[in-house]
Amino acid sequence: MKPYKGEGGTTQQQKKKKKKKKKVRKSGGCGGEGDGDNDVDDCSNVPLTALWGVQPPCSDWWDHFSKRISGHPASGKSRDFRSFFRISRRTFDYICSLVTGNLLKRPTNLADFNGSNLSLNDQVAVALMRLSSGKSLQSIGDLFRMNQSSVSQTTWRFVEAMEEKGLVHLSWPSEEEMQRIKEKFEKIRGLPNCCGAIDTTHILMNLPMVDPANDVWFDKEKKCSMILQGVVDADMRFRDVVTGWPGKLSDVSVLRSSSLFELCNNGTTLNGKRLYEGAEIGEYVVGDLGFPLLPWLLTPYKGKALLGLEREFNKRHYATRMVAKRALARLKDMWKIIEGVMWMPDRNKLPRIILVCCMLHNIVIDMEDEAQDEVPLAFDHDPGYRQQICDEADQTGSSLREKLSLILAENLPP
């Protein structure tokens, strides 16, 4: 499977199936173990029954299910449920409603060691535990009294279902949404007409280096990794993602491979203008020094001998782009399957697992799940990786940055 390049600001939700690349044909388990084996723009304003399309699952499922789990006492309290799955029961039920049709229309013989067939809720519970805990197939199997193959199959069925049904939670903002996003970004440190923050992170893998086919995944920090690039809004919601490329590629290379780059460069996306303090300011996203300075992508000033207005711009820019760093840190902390070092993952399936984790991250935000408040607001999502430096600078981008710096400096309090 080729890297997932996102939609780059288009409204089209269905992505085309890609042929597999020869260099990533070695396969392991479902995203970790080598076991061989109708848009919703703002969920908080939509009744749950309308989102589900069905009534929520029976309330006593958790009571029965928890009794079957090794080492976990039965409890119907929502707090205990959240501590186990790291999301609320309300969010869990909504996720079940999303994948109901896909999981139930395909017959399965999946069962636990007692011979009990896995219900819809059971399957979602197994998959979410695998993705959120990052534990091995064996550990999840021991917990749910299942064999490793069943855990892998259950997780992958869920990933496939979420790919199709979860894309409504990962889309480029509508014009109305974008206006709200700009207002929220401006409230952070005053940057007007800012539409998003962009950053990249590495998903680490443990691959046998005796296989020459794995050389492509060996990055500059002497680790095996896959890149995830994300554009997020002011609420840390992913709006565009690119993943699947080897970690040795620079941030610039990954950016240039994306649909977002193409659409922004040809004026299809981020093409709005705004009059601010008498000056015309175009739409843009902010990124760190690893990205090029473009008319629609603003980076900070480089160097130590900076003017006062340049230093002030960098302070505001830094505070604004921290949203992307916090989003990636929260993504990895919440969905730990992509946080640690994955043991011989299937490199064709891994981009799809990363994509689904981004969707689940967004769903937690869309559902206003209290679980997100329990995740520390960290920003070091890529420990062990040095800051990349890109020297590319477009003249139009430089002019926009200078214009913003002058405007913001004039608005400083005396």
C-alpha positions as CSV (number, residue, x, y, z in Angstrom):
1,M,0.0,0.0,0.0
2,K,1.3,3.5,-0.9
3,P,1.5,6.2,1.8
4,Y,-1.8,7.8,2.7
5,K,-1.6,11.3,1.5
6,G,-4.7,12.9,3.0
7,E,-7.3,14.9,1.1
8,G,-5.4,18.1,1.4
9,G,-8.5,20.3,1.8
10,T,-10.8,18.5,-0.6
11,T,-14.3,17.5,0.5
12,Q,-14.0,14.1,-1.1
13,Q,-14.0,11.4,1.6
14,Q,-13.4,8.2,-0.3
15,K,-9.8,7.4,-1.0
16,K,-8.7,5.1,-3.7
17,K,-7.1,1.7,-3.1
18,K,-3.4,1.6,-3.9
19,K,-1.2,-1.2,-5.1
20,K,1.4,-2.5,-2.7
21,K,5.0,-1.3,-3.1
22,K,7.5,-4.1,-3.6
23,K,9.8,-2.8,-0.9
24,V,7.3,-3.2,1.9
25,R,5.9,-6.7,1.2
26,K,7.4,-8.3,4.3
27,S,4.5,-8.8,6.7
28,G,3.9,-9.3,10.4
29,G,0.8,-9.1,12.6
30,C,-1.8,-6.4,12.8
31,G,0.2,-3.3,13.4
32,G,2.6,-4.7,15.9
33,E,3.4,-8.4,16.4
34,G,4.9,-10.7,13.8
35,D,2.2,-13.3,14.2
36,G,2.1,-14.3,10.5
37,D,-1.2,-14.1,10.3
38,N,-23.1,12.0,5.8
39,D,-20.5,14.4,7.3
40,V,-20.5,15.2,11.0
41,D,-18.9,18.6,11.5
42,D,-19.7,19.2,15.1
43,C,-20.8,16.1,17.1
44,S,-21.4,18.1,20.2
45,N,-24.5,19.8,18.6
46,V,-26.0,16.6,17.2
47,P,-28.3,14.3,19.3
48,L,-26.6,11.0,20.0
49,T,-29.6,9.1,18.5
50,A,-29.0,10.9,15.2
51,L,-25.3,10.1,15.3
52,W,-25.8,6.5,16.2
53,G,-28.7,5.7,13.8
54,V,-29.5,2.9,16.3
55,Q,-30.2,2.8,20.0
56,P,-27.1,2.5,22.2
57,P,-26.1,-1.1,23.2
58,C,-27.7,-2.6,26.3
59,S,-26.4,-1.0,29.5
60,D,-25.5,-4.3,31.2
61,W,-22.9,-5.4,28.5
62,W,-20.1,-4.0,30.6
63,D,-21.2,-5.9,33.7
64,H,-21.2,-9.2,31.9
65,F,-18.1,-8.4,29.9
66,S,-15.9,-7.3,32.8
67,K,-16.6,-10.6,34.6
68,R,-15.0,-12.4,31.6
69,I,-11.9,-10.3,31.7
70,S,-8.9,-11.8,33.5
71,G,-8.0,-9.9,36.6
72,H,-10.6,-7.1,36.2
73,P,-13.5,-6.9,38.7
74,A,-17.0,-6.4,37.5
75,S,-18.2,-2.8,37.7
76,G,-20.9,-0.8,36.0
77,K,-19.5,2.5,37.0
78,S,-18.5,4.8,34.1
79,R,-15.3,5.8,35.8
80,D,-14.1,2.2,36.0
81,F,-15.0,1.8,32.3
82,R,-13.0,4.8,31.4
83,S,-10.0,3.7,33.4
84,F,-10.0,0.4,31.5
85,F,-10.6,1.7,27.9
86,R,-9.4,5.3,28.4
87,I,-12.6,6.6,26.8
88,S,-16.1,7.2,28.2
89,R,-18.9,4.7,27.7
90,R,-20.7,7.3,25.6
91,T,-17.8,7.5,23.2
92,F,-17.4,3.7,23.1
93,D,-21.1,3.3,22.2
94,Y,-20.8,5.8,19.4
95,I,-17.7,4.0,18.0
96,C,-19.7,0.8,18.1
97,S,-22.5,2.5,16.1
98,L,-20.1,3.6,13.5
99,V,-18.8,0.2,12.7
100,T,-21.9,-1.9,13.3
101,G,-22.9,-2.3,9.7
102,N,-19.4,-3.3,8.5
103,L,-18.6,-5.7,11.3
104,L,-22.0,-7.5,11.4
105,K,-22.5,-7.9,7.6
106,R,-19.4,-10.1,7.5
107,P,-19.8,-13.4,9.3
108,T,-17.0,-14.4,11.6
109,N,-16.1,-17.4,13.8
110,L,-14.2,-15.2,16.2
111,A,-14.6,-16.5,19.8
112,D,-12.9,-16.6,23.2
113,F,-11.4,-19.6,24.8
114,N,-14.8,-20.5,26.3
115,G,-16.2,-20.8,22.8
116,S,-18.4,-17.7,23.2
117,N,-18.8,-15.8,19.9
118,L,-17.6,-12.2,20.1
119,S,-20.5,-9.7,20.0
120,L,-20.1,-6.4,18.3
121,N,-19.2,-4.7,21.6
122,D,-16.7,-7.5,22.3
123,Q,-14.9,-6.9,19.0
124,V,-14.7,-3.2,19.5
125,A,-13.5,-3.6,23.0
126,V,-10.7,-6.0,21.9
127,A,-9.6,-3.6,19.1
128,L,-9.7,-0.5,21.2
129,M,-7.7,-2.2,24.0
130,R,-5.1,-3.2,21.4
131,L,-4.8,0.3,19.9
132,S,-5.0,2.2,23.2
133,S,-2.7,0.0,25.3
134,G,-0.1,-0.9,22.7
135,K,0.2,-4.3,24.5
136,S,1.3,-7.4,22.5
137,L,-1.1,-9.7,20.9
138,Q,-0.3,-12.3,23.5
139,S,-1.0,-9.9,26.4
140,I,-4.3,-8.8,24.9
141,G,-5.2,-12.4,24.2
142,D,-4.5,-13.4,27.8
143,L,-6.6,-10.5,29.0
144,F,-9.6,-11.3,26.9
145,R,-9.1,-15.1,26.9
146,M,-8.5,-15.3,23.1
147,N,-5.7,-16.6,21.0
148,Q,-3.3,-14.1,19.3
149,S,-4.7,-14.8,15.8
150,S,-8.2,-13.9,16.9
151,V,-6.9,-10.6,18.5
152,S,-5.1,-9.7,15.3
153,Q,-8.1,-10.5,13.1
154,T,-10.5,-8.6,15.4
155,T,-8.3,-5.6,15.4
156,W,-7.8,-5.5,11.7
157,R,-11.6,-5.9,11.0
158,F,-12.2,-2.9,13.2
159,V,-9.4,-0.9,11.4
160,E,-11.0,-1.6,8.0
161,A,-14.4,-0.6,9.3
162,M,-13.2,2.6,10.8
163,E,-11.3,3.5,7.6
164,E,-14.6,3.6,5.8
165,K,-16.9,5.0,8.5
166,G,-14.6,7.2,10.5
167,L,-13.5,9.6,7.7
168,V,-16.4,11.9,8.6
169,H,-14.3,12.8,11.6
170,L,-11.1,13.6,9.7
171,S,-11.8,16.2,7.0
172,W,-10.7,19.6,5.9
173,P,-12.8,22.3,7.5
174,S,-15.8,23.8,5.7
175,E,-15.8,27.6,5.2
176,E,-17.9,28.1,8.3
177,E,-15.7,25.9,10.4
178,M,-12.6,27.6,9.1
179,Q,-13.8,30.9,10.3
180,R,-14.2,29.5,13.8
181,I,-10.7,27.9,13.6
182,K,-9.1,31.2,12.6
183,E,-10.8,33.0,15.6
184,K,-9.5,30.4,18.0
185,F,-6.0,30.6,16.7
186,E,-6.0,34.3,16.9
187,K,-7.0,34.1,20.5
188,I,-3.8,32.1,21.3
189,R,-1.3,34.8,20.6
190,G,-2.9,37.2,18.0
191,L,-1.9,35.6,14.7
192,P,-4.7,36.7,12.3
193,N,-6.1,34.4,9.5
194,C,-4.1,31.3,10.8
195,C,-5.9,28.2,9.6
196,G,-3.8,25.4,11.2
197,A,-0.5,24.1,12.6
198,I,1.6,21.5,10.9
199,D,4.2,19.1,12.3
200,T,5.6,15.6,11.8
201,T,6.4,12.7,14.1
202,H,8.1,9.3,13.7
203,I,6.4,5.9,14.4
204,L,9.2,3.6,15.5
205,M,9.6,0.0,14.3
206,N,11.8,-2.9,15.2
207,L,12.8,-4.5,11.9
208,P,15.5,-7.1,11.2
209,M,18.3,-5.2,9.5
210,V,19.7,-8.4,8.0
211,D,16.9,-8.0,5.4
212,P,18.1,-5.5,2.7
213,A,14.5,-4.6,2.0
214,N,14.3,-2.9,5.4
215,D,17.1,-0.4,4.7
216,V,14.6,2.1,3.4
217,W,13.1,2.4,6.9
218,F,16.5,3.2,8.5
219,D,16.4,6.9,9.3
220,K,19.0,9.6,10.1
221,E,18.8,8.9,13.8
222,K,19.7,5.2,13.1
223,K,16.2,4.1,14.0
224,C,13.6,2.3,11.8
225,S,10.6,4.6,11.5
226,M,7.6,5.7,9.5
227,I,6.5,9.3,9.3
228,L,3.2,10.9,10.2
229,Q,2.6,14.5,9.1
230,G,-0.5,16.2,10.5
231,V,-2.3,19.6,10.2
232,V,-4.4,20.3,13.2
233,D,-6.9,23.0,14.2
234,A,-6.9,25.0,17.4
235,D,-8.7,22.2,19.3
236,M,-5.9,19.8,18.4
237,R,-8.2,18.0,15.9
238,F,-6.4,16.5,12.9
239,R,-7.6,18.0,9.7
240,D,-5.2,16.5,7.2
241,V,-2.7,13.6,7.6
242,V,0.0,12.1,5.5
243,T,1.6,8.8,6.6
244,G,3.4,5.8,5.2
245,W,6.7,7.4,4.1
246,P,10.0,6.1,5.5
247,G,11.4,8.1,8.4
248,K,14.6,8.9,6.5
249,L,12.7,11.4,4.4
250,S,12.9,15.1,5.4
251,D,9.8,17.1,6.5
252,V,10.1,19.0,3.2
253,S,10.0,15.8,1.1
254,V,6.9,14.5,2.9
255,L,5.2,17.9,2.6
256,R,5.9,18.0,-1.2
257,S,4.4,14.5,-1.6
258,S,1.1,15.6,-0.1
259,S,-2.2,16.6,-1.7
260,L,-2.2,19.6,0.6
261,F,1.0,21.0,-1.0
262,E,-0.4,20.6,-4.5
263,L,-3.8,22.1,-3.6
264,C,-2.3,25.1,-1.7
265,N,0.3,25.8,-4.4
266,N,-2.3,25.9,-7.2
267,G,-4.6,28.1,-5.1
268,T,-7.4,25.6,-4.5
269,T,-6.9,25.5,-0.7
270,L,-5.9,28.3,1.8
271,N,-6.8,30.9,-0.8
272,G,-8.9,33.3,1.4
273,K,-7.8,36.9,2.1
274,R,-8.5,39.1,5.0
275,L,-8.0,42.8,5.7
276,Y,-6.2,43.2,9.0
277,E,-5.1,46.6,10.2
278,G,-5.4,47.9,6.6
279,A,-3.2,45.1,5.2
280,E,-4.3,42.1,3.1
281,I,-3.4,38.9,4.9
282,G,-3.7,35.5,3.1
283,E,-4.6,32.2,4.8
284,Y,-1.8,30.1,6.1
285,V,-0.7,27.4,8.5
286,V,2.3,27.6,10.8
287,G,5.2,25.1,11.1
288,D,8.7,24.9,12.5
289,L,12.0,25.3,10.8
290,G,11.9,21.9,9.2
291,F,9.4,23.2,6.7
292,P,10.0,25.7,3.9
293,L,8.7,29.3,4.1
294,L,5.8,29.5,1.6
295,P,3.0,31.9,0.9
296,W,0.6,29.6,2.8
297,L,3.1,28.1,5.3
298,L,4.8,30.5,7.7
299,T,7.9,29.4,9.7
300,P,9.8,31.4,12.4
301,Y,12.8,33.7,11.7
302,K,16.2,32.0,12.0
303,G,19.3,33.2,13.7
304,K,20.2,34.9,17.0
305,A,20.7,38.5,16.0
306,L,17.0,39.2,15.4
307,L,15.2,42.5,15.5
308,G,12.7,43.1,18.2
309,L,9.7,42.6,16.0
310,E,11.2,39.4,14.6
311,R,11.7,38.0,18.1
312,E,8.1,39.0,19.0
313,F,6.8,37.3,15.9
314,N,8.7,34.1,16.8
315,K,7.2,34.1,20.3
316,R,3.7,34.3,18.9
317,H,4.5,31.8,16.2
318,Y,5.9,29.3,18.8
319,A,2.9,29.5,21.1
320,T,0.6,28.9,18.1
321,R,2.4,26.0,16.5
322,M,2.6,24.2,19.9
323,V,-1.0,23.1,19.2
324,A,0.4,20.6,16.6
325,K,3.1,19.3,19.0
326,R,0.5,18.8,21.8
327,A,-1.8,17.0,19.4
328,L,0.8,14.6,18.2
329,A,1.9,14.0,21.8
330,R,-1.7,13.3,22.9
331,L,-2.3,11.1,19.9
332,K,0.7,8.9,20.9
333,D,-0.2,8.9,24.6
334,M,-3.8,8.0,24.0
335,W,-3.2,5.4,21.3
336,K,-0.1,3.7,22.5
337,I,0.2,1.2,19.7
338,I,2.0,4.0,17.8
339,E,3.9,5.4,20.8
340,G,6.6,2.8,21.4
341,V,8.7,0.6,19.2
342,M,6.4,-1.7,17.2
343,W,7.8,-5.2,16.8
344,M,8.0,-6.1,13.1
345,P,4.7,-4.5,12.0
346,D,3.2,-5.0,8.6
347,R,4.3,-1.9,6.7
348,N,1.4,-2.1,4.4
349,K,-1.1,-2.1,7.2
350,L,0.6,0.3,9.5
351,P,-0.3,3.5,7.6
352,R,-4.0,2.5,7.9
353,I,-3.7,1.8,11.6
354,I,-2.1,5.3,12.1
355,L,-4.9,6.9,10.1
356,V,-7.5,5.2,12.3
357,C,-5.7,6.3,15.5
358,C,-6.0,9.9,14.1
359,M,-9.7,9.3,13.6
360,L,-10.2,8.0,17.1
361,H,-8.2,10.9,18.5
362,N,-10.7,13.3,16.7
363,I,-13.7,11.3,17.8
364,V,-12.7,11.8,21.5
365,I,-12.6,15.5,20.8
366,D,-15.8,15.6,18.9
367,M,-17.6,13.7,21.6
368,E,-16.2,16.1,24.2
369,D,-15.0,13.1,26.1
370,E,-13.7,13.9,29.6
371,A,-11.0,11.3,29.1
372,Q,-9.0,13.8,27.0
373,D,-8.7,16.0,30.0
374,E,-6.9,13.2,31.9
375,V,-4.1,13.1,29.3
376,P,-1.1,15.4,30.2
377,L,-0.5,18.3,27.8
378,A,2.9,17.2,26.7
379,F,4.6,18.3,23.5
380,D,7.7,16.1,23.2
381,H,6.2,13.6,20.7
382,D,9.5,12.7,19.0
383,P,12.2,12.1,21.6
384,G,15.6,11.4,20.2
385,Y,15.0,13.4,17.0
386,R,16.9,16.6,16.3
387,Q,15.2,19.7,14.8
388,Q,15.4,19.7,11.0
389,I,16.4,22.9,9.3
390,C,15.0,23.9,5.8
391,D,16.6,26.9,4.0
392,E,13.9,27.2,1.4
393,A,12.1,30.6,1.5
394,D,9.6,31.9,-1.0
395,Q,9.6,35.7,-1.5
396,T,5.9,36.0,-1.1
397,G,6.0,34.0,2.1
398,S,8.8,36.2,3.4
399,S,6.7,39.3,2.6
400,L,3.7,38.0,4.4
401,R,5.8,37.1,7.5
402,E,7.4,40.6,7.5
403,K,4.0,42.3,7.1
404,L,2.6,40.3,10.0
405,S,5.6,41.1,12.1
406,L,5.2,44.8,11.5
407,I,1.4,44.7,12.3
408,L,1.9,42.7,15.5
409,A,4.7,45.0,16.6
410,E,2.6,48.1,16.2
411,N,-0.2,46.5,18.3
412,L,2.1,45.8,21.2
413,P,1.0,47.6,24.4
414,P,3.2,50.6,25.3
